[in-house]
Amino acid sequence: MISRRIAESVLTRSDPEDFRGWFEARRRTDFMHVEPVPLEELKGWNTDPVTGNIGHDSGGFYTIEGLDIHVPDRPISHWDQPIINQPEIGVLGILVKEFDGVLHCLMQAKAEPGNHNGIQLSPTVQATRSNYTRVHGGRQVPYLDYFRRTEGHVVITDVRQSEQGAWFYHKRNRNMVVEVLDDVELLDGFHWLTLGDLHDLLDRDDLVNMDTRTVLSCLPFAGTGLLPLFAPPADSFHDALIRSYDGQARSRHGTDAILSWITELRSLTRIVLERVPINRLGQWRRADGRISHERGLFFEVVGVDVTAAGREVDRWMQPMISAAEPGLAALVVTRIDGVLHALMQARVEPGYVDVIELAPTVQCTPRNHERLPPFVAEVLSAGPDRIRLDVTLSEEGGRFYQTRTRYLVVEVPSPDGLEESAFRWMTLAQLVDLLRHSNYLNIQSRSLVACLHSLSGSVERLSHV
């Protein structure tokens, strides 16, 4: 049973000094120098003289365009903005293999131009179609064939998932976990880690990158009979968390009711999108080598000049999105009949393929709002005794420059009075089940699901595992 094998890997740790030595060595050798430059100086990129849109000379990678959005019957019913249009499907893949009966993940130390601290822990493969078809003229992506030709291997997870719907237009990536039975050559820059190792690293700021988090969230870590694998609970929260992974545990709402609720909201929500030239955006200005909102809010489109070692290409330039300040993604949780439930938000974002996806209870940048969204004040005022997780993580460093989000899990004593029309309590088993399918949980929710997975193994493991 794959969920049992995953749980056993969650409860197994390697020697932390082994990872620490390897990772610090990679920091010394895989450098990346990133220099901000004006958009006008980006070599290999061009600005259309009529539209103002920015695209690569090859026609590949992505473009920066404008989007005009109408969402009637909403507090903010109309706005426009720049957005990344990257229609190709990328591959985010983790290769796994058993060592001494325990699943290990092949992870990569990878530097990205937007990373807050340089190198972060990435999946085995993290590549857009333009990357792996070598539009850039660089070297081949290592281990790619395991994910493009899966015959003879065991596919554990394979699902297309969205990226940031506020910044990407209809962007999706193929999230994969593939188990290999044969020997695998260990290349420089790669390291085998158990899921327990990865979970321990998830509570460190800016270490486990966004692409790793989304793939980890899609693992089928749910099922009956998991609780006996874990040691006697150190506290009742951990017990409620593990019970939440049991698909037979009682939930506030049945899965069929949750699916009907999502379908109804998608059917009733009206959203009108028009791709428009950047030159037609009303409140955005291109000046001083960047594109910015006239009030200095939200984000900017900036240019960077990158010199790197340990990458398929040694030097390149590109435009990136840079958020004005760190965002906030918070999940409110509570215990219902001894089972942990998370309060999920049905959220509209212009880049979603299917109108609405499930977001954390809170997802915003507070400074951008004249009136704060629901639950922000409650989350930010929570005392230490209610905060179960508090970590700041980088967003995808290939497209977002120095853009970070504070991820919180906050427990409340009761579920009463918190559900509104756009919010529902759900168990982790229900969330894991939805992650077998595309377009249900957004990227911020998937990061928080991965972080909740990391809390599951936080007590001492049993000696037989």
Sequence and secondary structure as in RCSB ss.txt:
>XXXX:A:sequence
MISRRIAESVLTRSDPEDFRGWFEARRRTDFMHVEPVPLEELKGWNTDPVTGNIGHDSGGFYTIEGLDIHVPDRP
ISHWDQPIINQPEIGVLGILVKEFDGVLHCLMQAKAEPGNHNGIQLSPTVQATRSNYTRVHGGRQVPYLDYFRRT
EGHVVITDVRQSEQGAWFYHKRNRNMVVEVLDDVELLDGFHWLTLGDLHDLLDRDDLVNMDTRTVLSCLPFAGTG
LLPLFAPPADSFHDALIRSYDGQARSRHGTDAILSWITELRSLTRIVLERVPINRLGQWRRADGRISHERGLFFE
VVGVDVTAAGREVDRWMQPMISAAEPGLAALVVTRIDGVLHALMQARVEPGYVDVIELAPTVQCTPRNHERLPPF
VAEVLSAGPDRIRLDVTLSEEGGRFYQTRTRYLVVEVPSPDGLEESAFRWMTLAQLVDLLRHSNYLNIQSRSLVA
CLHSLSGSVERLSHV
>XXXX:A:secstr
 HHHHHHHHHT    HHHHHHHHHHHHHHS EEEEEE GGG TTEEE TTT  EEETTS S EEEEEEEE TTSS
S EEEEEEEE  S EEEEEEEEEETTEEEEEEEEEE TT TTSEEEE SEEE HHHHTTTT     TTTHHHH  
TTSEEEEEEEEE  TTTBSS EEEEEEEE  S     TTEEEEEHHHHHHHTTSTTTB HHHHHHHHTS    TT
 GGGS S SSHHHHHHHHHT TTS  SS HHHHHHHHHHHHHH   EEEEE GGG SSEEEETTEEEETTS SEE
EEEEEEEESSSSSSEEEEEEEEESS EEEEEEEEEETTEEEEEEEEEE TT TTSEEEE SEEE GGG SS  TT
HHHHHT  GGGEEEEEEEE  TTTBSS EEEEEEEE S  TT   TTEEEEEHHHHHHHTTSSSSB HHHHHHHH
HHHHHHT S   TT 
